[in-house]
Amino acid sequence: MSSLLKHDHLNEAKNNGSIFLGFKEHTIDFLPTYKFDIGTDTYDTSAKQRIPSYTDRVLFKSQCEGDVRVLRYDSCPVLKTSDHRPVFGIFEVKIRPGSDE
């Protein structure tokens, strides 16, 4: 996983400041979520032989540091109806009544 994430296009673009300024992503510690043979846990066996990747992501942004706490960030490997595996995040978010819109 670490070698795939080293060359991750989303992280590269975020790090050079070209997209999603100020957005964060929790550490990925699940297997790549794309490109499965549909209905299986096998990565692409088609003629294209695509490299597994992390195409489905959850990013977040807050006005104040510490206002968002990630409780869980994971994929759903049991859902196999697509060549993607869904990704989800569970967050605890601090809201200040009267000041947050």
N, C-alpha and C positions, 0 to 999 in steps of 0.2 A: 504494500500500500504506500509506503513512504516514497518509493521511487516514482510511482504514478503521481503522487501529490507534489513532488518536486517540480514536475513539468506541467502542472495543472494550469490551463489557460485562464480560468477565472481568477485564480490567485495571482498569476503574473500580471493580468490587467488591473486588478485591484491594487497590487503593490506599486505599479508604476503610475497610479493615479488617474488612469484613463476612464474608469467606470466605478460606480457604486461608492463614491467618496463618503467616508464615515461609516460605512456598513461593516459589520463584523459577521464572522461565522465561527461557530463553536468547532473545536477540534473534531475532525472526522476520524472515527475509529470503527467504521463499518466497511464492508467490502464494496468495491465499485458497483454502482447501481445501473450501469448500462454496458453493454449490449449483449443481452441474453438471447438464446434461442427460446422462443415463446413456449411457455409451459414447462420449462426445465430450469435447472440451476447451472446449465452449461453456457459458457460465454461463446460468442459468435463462431459458429462452425461453417458459415456460408463462405462463398468464394471470396468475399471481401475481407474476412478475417479481421474485423475491427478490434482494436485494443480496448479492453474494459476501461471505463472511465466514470467519473463522478459528474454526470450532467444535471442531475436533479439536486437542488441545494435549497437551504433555508438561510437567508441573510437577515440581519436585524440591525436597527439603528435606534439610538435613544439620545435625548438632549443632554442628559447627565450620566456620567460614568457610574456604573453600578445600579442603574434603574432597571436593567434587564438581567435576569439570572437564568441561565439555561439549566433546566432540570433534566432534560433528555434530548438527545439528537441522534437519530437512528434511521435505519431503513426498514422496510417491511418485506423481508425475503420470502414470506409465504404467499404473497400476491404475485402470480406468475402469468397474468393475462396479457402482458405486454413485454417488449424487449427492455423496458425500464422497470426498476423496483421503486415504489414510492418512498419518499423521504419525509420525515416529520420532525418537528421540534415542539417541545413542551417548555414553556417559559413562565417565570414568575416576574411580573412587571409592577414596579412601583408607580402608582398614580397619585398625583397631588390634586385633590378636588379644588376646582376654582382656578387652577393655573394650567392644567393640561387640557388640550382640546381633543 
